[in-house]
Amino acid sequence: MSTVTREDVEALVLSSLEELGAEADALSPTATFEDLDVDSLDLAELSQIVEEKYAVKLQGEDVAKLRTVEDAVNLIVERAAQ
């Protein structure tokens, strides 16, 4: 399995959020999902994208704890390393 880098994960998360309707100008690692108007359905879609790309499964309780883009990136990188 290839190494999952933080940069790759961040790029995937940011581009996916933009595709899901988040404003490109507002996207940053410190942006909150609330500020980006990202709801639970968007996060569920993001979870599917992550699972398809990195074989990292995010559970509902994991996703519910995420507040920022950086939180999501950190969790994905951590899970990918396991």
N, C-alpha and C positions, 0 to 999 in steps of 0.2 A: 504494500500500500504506500502511496506517495505521501510525503509530509504535507500536512495542512499548515499553512502559514497564516499568521494573524492578518497580514496584508490581503491575502486572497479571500479570507473569510469576511473581512471588513468590506472589501470591494463587492462581494456577492450580496451581503446584507444591504448595503447602500443601494446597489442597482436594483435589487428585488423590491425594496421599499419604494423606490421611485416608480417602478412598474406597477406597484399596488396603489399608487396615487399620492404618495408623499411629495411635497414640494422639493424640487432639487436644491433650491437655494437654502432650505432649512436643514438639509441632511448633513450631519456631522456625528462623530462618535459620541459627543456629549448631548446630542439632541434626545429629548424624552419622546417616548411613543405618544404620550398625550399631546405634546406640542406639535408632533407630526400628524396628528389626527389618525393614528394607526389604532385600529380596534382589535378585538380578540379574533375576529375572522381573518383579518390581515395577518396577525401573528400565527394563526393556524396555517395559512398559506405559506408564510415564510418558513415555518417548521417543515412543511412538505418539501420545499425547495432545498433546504439544508439537508434533509434526509436523503433526497435523491442525489445530491452532489457529493456529500461527504459521508454518507451512511451513518449519520449521527441522528439519533432519535431523541427529540425533545418532548417530554411529557407535559401534559396540561399544567401540572403544578409547577414545573420549571418555568414555563412560559409566563404563568401568572405572576411570577416574582420579578420578571424583567421590567426595568423602568427606562433604560436608555439603550441606544444602539450599542454602546460599548459593553453593557451588561450582556447583550445577546452574543456579541463577538467573543467575549471572555468565556462564556458558557460553551459555545460551540468549539472553540479551540481546546478547552479543557476536556470536553467529552471526546473529541477526535484523538486526543493523546492517550486515551485509556485503552 
